[in-house]
Amino acid sequence: MNHLRIDLEKCIGCGKCAKMCMKNNIVVENKKAKEVGTDCLECAHCVSSCPKGAIQLLPRAKEDETLFSNIKKDKMFDGSMISDEDLGALYNAMGHGKTEKYEFITLGGDELNSLMDTVWEIVKDKEAGTPIVKEWAKWRADKPILQPNPVLWEGQQVLFIFTQNTEHALIASQRMIAKGIELRIRGFHSNIIMTAYKLDKERMMKHFPQATKPLQMAYVLGHPRRMVEPVFKPISKVKGLFGRL
């Protein structure tokens, strides 16, 4: 069973996807990427690392879902911010004592809103045909109160990993996921933010004046809802509207 759709016309055989794959599920043959295994984790690192956007994850049947695919789909957050203490614990776990290799920056509030405005300006024309940008365009036009942003969902913070190569970023992200489970923090990789970075690095990097290394990954973070919260969260939002009247 294939887990990836690889556009061979776009693929340039650079091998970045093969280097990123934790399960050795991708090889490069005759200067083209090829999926060879059946135990894809659906971590999407091959998707984010491809400089030509040649790789897509195929939709999975529910019985075939993996740990990573479930984590990626866990986008319903409880609205609380991740504390500086917990972010520090994530950074320590991700860096693993090798502070010279990494730079970690988390944006939220007005800084994140400003960044997302830049992302929109970059992708709205060049990526207008992609489903996520179409959905985002509709959301921006309608501004539905009870519908989450289709890019951030209910996440209010985005953690950015800066390092010299994608392999280091992959290792850091694995550590982040493991530590996040301990801290009750979940996240999902944002392909659309990274697409904007690849299209216009100069504009994107203006939001990170302190960064000295290339951006490799962007993770939307939050605390997952408990079982009862999806029922009561919309009610609390409506009540909040009356409180502002």
N, C-alpha and C positions, 0 to 999 in steps of 0.2 A: 504494500500500500504506500503510495507516494504521499508525502506530507508537504511538499514544496512544489510551486509552479515556477520554473526557471525559464525566462524569456531568452532564448539563445541568440536572438538578434541583438539584444542589448548587452548580453554578457561579453566581457572582454578577457575573461580568463585570468584575472589578476590574482585569484586564489585567496582573497581576504575572507570570503565566506568559509572556505575549507579550514583556514586557520582558526576561525572563531568557533567552529562547531565542537561542542563538548563531547559528542558521541561519534565523531569521525564519520558523519553521515553524508559528507560532501567531498567529492574529489574533483580535480580538474583534468579532463582528458581532451586532447586535441584542442587546447586553448578554450575549453568551455566547461562550466561547472555542471556537475552531475550528482544527483542524489543516489546513494548506493545502499543505505541502510533502511531499517524499518522501525527504529526505536528513537525517532526524533522527539526531543523534549519540548518542542514548540516554544523555545525561549526567545525566538525572533532575532537573535543576535546576527544571524546571517543576513536577515532582511535589512537591519540597520547598518551593517558594515558594507553592503554593496554600493559602490560609488555610482552605479548606473541604474539603480532601482530595478534590477532584473529579477529579483526573487520575491515571491509572495507565499504566505502560508495558506494552505488549502483548508477550508472549513472541516472540522472534525465531527464525526458522529459522537453522541454523548458517551457511549460506552468506550470510545477510544481516547477520551480526554486524559491528559497527563497532569502531573503536579504543576508544571509550569503553566499549562493552558488554564488550569483552574485559578492559579494566582493572578494571571493576566486578566481573567474575567471578573476577579473580585475588585470591582471598581466602585462599589457602593460604600462610601466612607461615612463615618458618623458626624462629620463636620468639625471635629476638634483638631486643633493644630498639634503638630508634633513638637514636643518641648525641646529647648536647646540642649538639655541634658541628654535626651534620647538621640538627638541628632549627633551629638558628640560621641555617643556610644557607637552609632552607625559608622561615623567617620573613622573611629579608632579600629573598628573591625575591618572596614574596607581597606584601610591603609596598611594594616598589619605591621605597624612600626616602620614602614618604609615611606616616610613623609616626603622624601625627595622625589618619589615617583608620581605622586598624586596631588591633585587639588580638588577639593569638594566644595561646592557652593550650592546653597538651597535658597530659592527665591519664593516669596509669598507676598500677599497683599498687593499694594500698588506697584511694587517692583515686578511681580509676576504678571499683573495686568498689562503693564507697559511692554514686557517681553512678548506676551501673547498678541498684542496689537501689531508688533513687528512681524511675528510669525505669520499673522493673517495677511499683512501687506505683501509679504514675500510669496506666499503660496496661492493667494486667491486667483491669480491669473495663470501662473505656470502649472499649477496642479488642480485647476478648476474641474477637470474631468474625473478626479478620483472620488470614490464614495464618501470618504471622511470629510473632504473639503466641501462637497455638495451639502452634506448634512450640517456642517458648521455654518455654511452660508445661510441656510434656512433658519438655523437657530439664531444667528446674529440678526436676521431680518425680523423674525417673529418675537424674539426675546421672551420665550415662555417661562413663566415664573417657576413652575414646578418641574421643568425638564432640565436636567443637568447639561452643562457644556459638553458636547460630544467629544471634545479633545481632552479635557481635564476630568470629565465626569464630575464627581463631587470632591475631587482633590483640590486642596488649597495651597499646596506646596509642591515644588518640583526640585529634585536633587540632580545636580549636574556633575558628571565625572569628567575631569580634565586629566589627560595623561598622554604620553608620547605615542602609544600604540594601542590598538584594539585588544590585543591579548591581555595587557594589564587591566584595561577597563572591564573585560569579561571576568577576570579573577575578582576584581573589586565588587562587581555586581553580584557574583555568586555569594561572596561573603556578606553583602548587604541583605540579600534575601534570607540567608540563614539567621543573621542577627535580628532581622525584622520579625521573623516568626517568634523569636524569644521575647521581643518587645511589643508584640501585637501591632506591628506596622506592616502594611502591605503596599505594593506598588506595581506599576506597569510601565513598560518602556514606551516612550512616546516617539513613534516613527515620524509623525508630522513635524514635531519640533526639530528633530534631526534632519529632516528633509529641508526645512528652512535654513538650517545651518549650512548644509551642503550647497544650497543655491546661492546664499549670500552670507559668507562667513564674516565679512567686515561689519555688516549691519548687526548681526547677531552678537558679535563679540563686544560691541559697544555697551552691552548690558553687563559685561563682566570685566570691568577695567582692571581688576586685581588678578585676573587669570594670566598665566604665562605659558600654559600648555594648551594643546588643541582639545576641543570638546569632542568626546567620544560617545557619551550616552546621556540620556535625560530620562529620569524616572519620576512619574507622578506618584506622590506618597500620601498616605492617610491611614487612619485607624479604621479597620473594617467594622461595619455595623454588626450588632448582635441580631439574633433571629427576630426579635419583636420590633426592631427599629424601622425596617422598611414600611411597616404598617403605620407607625406614628409620626415618622419624619415629615410627610407631606402636610399632616394636620398642624404640626408645629410651625411649618413655613407659612401656612395660611393665617394662623394666629398672629404670627409676626407682622403680617401685613396690616392687620387691624391695629396693632400697637404703634404703627407709624402714622396712622391717620390723625 
